[in-house]
């Protein structure tokens, strides 16, 4: 068989490969789809978690859950999968093929975008079924989701490329739980103790949740949050470039 | 042009030196086997050749390209070189065919994944994920990923470890067929059966350097060997003096004797008569050539 693969072709193939493996993996599906949808139902149908009672409460819940979707897909799921690929030697094997390290990372990034958009789409579909109607800020929300992926994914690769797979599993899940509970996501910043409430807006979790809330509830784009997300993405990329190891 | 040329290669891991001034030339279109004990530096050498490890010093040229290579040189090299790692190297949740087909899709040119898997004894229609395959089956899938891109040169690090006899023989046949079509192979192994059946050129390594190299015949030499078991500590010097000059007899371990030398029928008659006089049973006498395993063991233990 002969084909003209080219760099874009290899990135596309790698992205398709990664996407298929993620969507077929039960644990990854729980992280990227089941947990966010379960959280949306918990937020909208029960009083288990704190939330506002205002007219935008459903939009705020959707913003919260979309933030969880982004963090679970672009951080926790990506870190764990990459950590185990590194342990199994799959990344080393790929590095001996025509796929370059940059193409591999681009493929992973593209797969993460696809999976996050799929999980976000499921969340939005469930929210619509619950009565939510997308407002004018929906386009901003798509941009913010992409920025959220760019802020979180480099940290996933930094983690996966520097620790043992078992440690990656523990740390990625631990960080996920801490940031969605105390990082200005599920528990609003206003309900957190003062020192935490002050910093959540500068965390990639809080910045994403706040900006998505403003976009979906008021149709506004928070420039500060965009700057925070971009800064975390740049910092994560620099950290990953320094510490990532393929084996 | 040789497939691989290594000059004065040094690889250090902190204070430990894994490869110490290695020189090696692997001829094009042949199978070169790297053999030696654990820690000899075989895997480190292979990893440096395929760009997985940065040499501390020295030079490596693979198919005429200096490695580690970057940019277009790297791409061109990886299109022409296949690699089978010592262990792992596969996505555990993938199925064999999709794993091999994915690697095929990264190359400009490839074999048919189903046909290659079948030739290696793996059912291409199997839906069993790789993590549930036996160790030997996983090695076959890894071999397929190394060969799928129609490489001109393939590095195989202990390719038959864990394979059953039929699997090993099938793999030998497949590899030999590819070599007749022009493939060059660099092989590391602890199985001398692999080496004797496959290798055109053997490099014996220990402590990161070359102890000896040549064909199997060069290394084994023309000497014959007679081995026999008998009572402990027989007076073998008597026998040695009755045999042609240069013949050597060793008792190692106790009660196990080995005679190395040019043994013509008259010498064999002398040996069997002497054995008869010293209580050695005919069934305990074996005649053969010195094994490659013995040669490698002797080279390593005396180095």
Contacts between the chains, C-beta under 8 A, distances in Angstrom:
chain1	res1	chain2	res2	distance
A	1	B	104	7.0
A	1	B	109	7.0
A	1	B	110	5.1
A	1	B	111	7.3
A	1	B	112	6.6
A	2	B	108	6.5
A	2	B	109	4.9
A	3	B	105	7.6
A	3	B	108	6.2
A	3	B	109	7.7
A	3	B	110	8.0
A	4	B	108	6.3
A	5	B	105	7.2
A	5	B	106	6.6
A	5	B	107	6.9
A	5	B	108	5.4
A	10	B	106	5.5
A	13	B	102	6.9
A	13	B	105	4.7
A	13	B	106	6.4
A	14	B	106	7.7
A	17	B	102	5.0
A	20	B	98	8.0
A	21	B	91	6.5
A	21	B	93	5.9
A	21	B	94	6.6
A	24	B	93	7.0
A	25	B	93	6.0
A	84	B	92	7.4
A	85	B	91	6.8
A	87	B	88	8.0
A	88	B	88	4.8
A	88	B	89	7.5
A	88	B	90	6.6
A	88	B	91	7.0
A	88	B	92	5.5
A	89	B	85	5.6
A	89	B	87	6.6
A	89	B	88	3.0
A	89	B	89	4.3
A	89	B	90	7.5
A	90	B	88	7.2
A	90	B	89	6.4
A	90	B	90	6.1
A	90	B	91	4.9
A	90	B	92	7.9
A	92	B	52	6.1
A	92	B	85	6.2
A	92	B	88	7.8
A	92	B	89	6.3
A	93	B	83	7.2
A	93	B	85	6.0
A	93	B	88	7.7
A	93	B	89	3.6
A	93	B	90	7.0
A	93	B	103	7.9
A	93	B	142	7.7
A	93	B	145	6.5
A	94	B	106	7.9
A	95	B	51	7.4
A	95	B	52	6.9
A	96	B	50	5.2
A	96	B	51	7.2
A	96	B	52	7.0
A	96	B	78	6.5
A	96	B	81	7.4
A	96	B	82	7.9
A	96	B	83	3.9
A	96	B	85	7.9
A	97	B	78	5.8
A	97	B	103	5.9
A	97	B	106	4.8
A	97	B	107	7.1
A	97	B	149	7.2
A	98	B	75	5.6
A	98	B	78	4.7
A	98	B	79	5.4
A	98	B	106	5.2
A	98	B	107	5.9
A	98	B	108	7.5
A	98	B	149	7.7
A	99	B	106	5.0
A	100	B	74	7.0
A	100	B	75	7.1
A	246	B	52	7.9
A	247	B	52	7.2
